[in-house]
Amino acid sequence: MQHQILNFVIDAAALLVMLAMVATGFLLKWVLPPGSRGGHGMQLWGLTRHDWGDVHFWLAVALLLLALVHVALHWAWACALVARWVGGSSPSGSVVTRSRQWLYGAGLLIVCCLLVGGFLWLARAQTERGDGDEERGRGSFRGGRGAAVLVAPLPKCPE
């Protein structure tokens, strides 16, 4: 019975975190859209768009951790399901061994990690610096944490 209660608590927490992620995502898209910080100083409950972006990020981290706990609680079932999808039964008709099921589950977990890591690697490799062109329709604000400030050189004083 304790296992069912733990499953319920983890799943309920994951649902609440997911709903909070959806809410902050909509907030960032429609309530505090890009460019809402420049000149307007828009805030919601004392937090700027970038602060809400941090909240959204940490909710994503929490959801990832809850998902990992969820998978760990259902590891045997997940491994058996993946083994059935990938390996089916052995040619002799006997079921796949537990160790082979575990390998299939671990393989799927590795594939998932490689997909996410590959996406991040590709995104980083193809990221380009913007040229500051305001014609793109992205708003006027181009800063953020760690944004470079370009200062024009001072004119020389006549001597």
Secondary structure, DSSP 8 states (H G I E B T S, - for coil): -HHHHHHHHHHHHHHHHHHHHHHHHHIIIIIS-TTSSTTT---BTTB-HHHHHHHHHHHHHHHHHHHHHHHHHTHHHHHHHHHHHHT-S-TTS----HHHHHHHHHHHHHHHHHHHHHHHHHHHHT-------GGGSS-S----TT-------------
